[in-house]
Amino acid sequence: MISMDKKYRTRDGREVCIYSTDTGLLQPAHGAYKSPDCVWFQHTWNLDGTDYSSRRELDLIEIKPRHKQTVWLNVYGKDMVDAFASREHSDSYHLPRIACIKVELVFEEGEGL
């Protein structure tokens, strides 16, 4: 369901601005998409985000927030690894490790679920 409090892009990556989702018409989501040459075109979508004219490249895809997090991985052997939120926590763990690796994670909310 298309919502005013979320951000969207088209399936082929175009920027989208949604103006309204409650017109009561057959295509109740109204907005615009930006063409590759930076011209905005008014458009309507179904509430599930599909393009009313079946142009799949104009279907709406939700843009989910991206997150960045640093973790430290203690490696204890071939099949054992633990992740920690800080270097201090990884240093205080009691098992002897063979490596402590700092990893910068960048991921989309819900990724991998």
C-alpha positions as CSV (number, residue, x, y, z in Angstrom):
1,M,0.0,0.0,0.0
2,I,1.5,3.3,-1.1
3,S,1.9,5.7,1.9
4,M,2.7,9.4,2.1
5,D,5.2,8.8,4.9
6,K,7.5,6.6,2.7
7,K,9.9,7.4,-0.1
8,Y,9.7,5.7,-3.5
9,R,11.5,5.4,-6.8
10,T,10.4,3.8,-10.1
11,R,11.4,0.2,-10.8
12,D,14.0,1.6,-13.4
13,G,15.4,4.0,-10.7
14,R,13.7,7.3,-11.4
15,E,13.1,9.8,-8.6
16,V,9.4,10.0,-7.5
17,C,7.3,12.5,-5.5
18,I,3.9,11.3,-4.3
19,Y,1.3,14.1,-3.8
20,S,-1.8,12.2,-2.7
21,T,-3.0,8.6,-2.1
22,D,-6.7,9.3,-1.3
23,T,-8.3,10.5,-4.4
24,G,-10.8,7.7,-4.5
25,L,-10.2,7.1,-8.2
26,L,-9.1,3.9,-9.9
27,Q,-5.5,5.0,-9.6
28,P,-5.6,6.8,-6.2
29,A,-1.8,7.4,-5.9
30,H,-0.9,10.7,-7.6
31,G,2.5,12.1,-8.1
32,A,5.3,12.7,-10.5
33,Y,8.5,11.0,-11.7
34,K,11.7,12.6,-12.9
35,S,12.9,11.7,-16.4
36,P,16.5,11.1,-17.2
37,D,16.7,14.6,-18.7
38,C,15.4,16.1,-15.3
39,V,11.9,16.8,-16.5
40,W,9.1,16.0,-14.1
41,F,6.0,14.1,-15.4
42,Q,2.7,13.8,-13.5
43,H,1.6,10.3,-13.1
44,T,-0.9,8.0,-11.3
45,W,-0.4,4.6,-9.7
46,N,-2.6,1.9,-8.1
47,L,-2.4,1.7,-4.3
48,D,-0.1,-1.3,-4.6
49,G,2.4,0.8,-6.5
50,T,1.8,-0.7,-9.9
51,D,1.7,1.6,-12.9
52,Y,-1.9,2.0,-14.1
53,S,-0.9,1.5,-17.7
54,S,1.1,-1.7,-17.0
55,R,4.4,0.0,-17.8
56,R,6.4,-2.1,-15.3
57,E,9.4,0.2,-15.4
58,L,7.2,2.9,-13.7
59,D,6.0,0.6,-10.8
60,L,6.9,2.1,-7.5
61,I,9.6,0.6,-5.3
62,E,9.9,1.7,-1.7
63,I,13.3,3.3,-0.7
64,K,14.1,1.8,2.7
65,P,16.5,3.6,5.1
66,R,20.2,2.6,4.9
67,H,22.2,2.0,8.0
68,K,25.9,2.0,8.8
69,Q,27.4,0.1,11.8
70,T,30.8,-0.9,12.9
71,V,31.4,-4.3,14.4
72,W,34.4,-6.3,15.6
73,L,34.6,-10.0,14.8
74,N,36.5,-12.3,17.1
75,V,37.7,-15.3,15.1
76,Y,38.5,-18.3,17.4
77,G,39.0,-21.0,14.8
78,K,37.7,-22.4,11.5
79,D,34.0,-22.5,12.5
80,M,33.7,-20.0,15.4
81,V,33.2,-16.2,15.1
82,D,31.5,-13.7,17.5
83,A,30.4,-10.2,16.7
84,F,30.8,-7.3,19.1
85,A,29.5,-3.7,19.1
86,S,32.9,-2.3,20.3
87,R,36.5,-3.2,20.4
88,E,36.5,-3.1,24.2
89,H,33.8,-5.7,24.3
90,S,35.6,-7.9,21.8
91,D,38.8,-7.6,23.9
92,S,37.1,-8.6,27.1
93,Y,35.7,-11.9,25.8
94,H,37.3,-14.9,27.5
95,L,38.1,-17.3,24.7
96,P,41.5,-17.1,23.0
97,R,41.1,-15.7,19.5
98,I,43.2,-15.9,16.4
99,A,42.0,-12.6,14.9
100,C,39.9,-9.5,15.7
101,I,38.6,-7.9,12.6
102,K,36.9,-4.5,12.3
103,V,34.1,-4.6,9.8
104,E,32.0,-1.6,8.5
105,L,28.5,-2.8,7.6
106,V,26.3,-0.7,5.3
107,F,22.9,-2.2,4.7
108,E,19.3,-1.5,3.8
109,E,16.7,-1.8,6.6
110,G,15.2,-5.3,6.4
111,E,18.0,-6.7,4.1
112,G,18.4,-10.4,4.3
113,L,15.2,-11.0,6.2
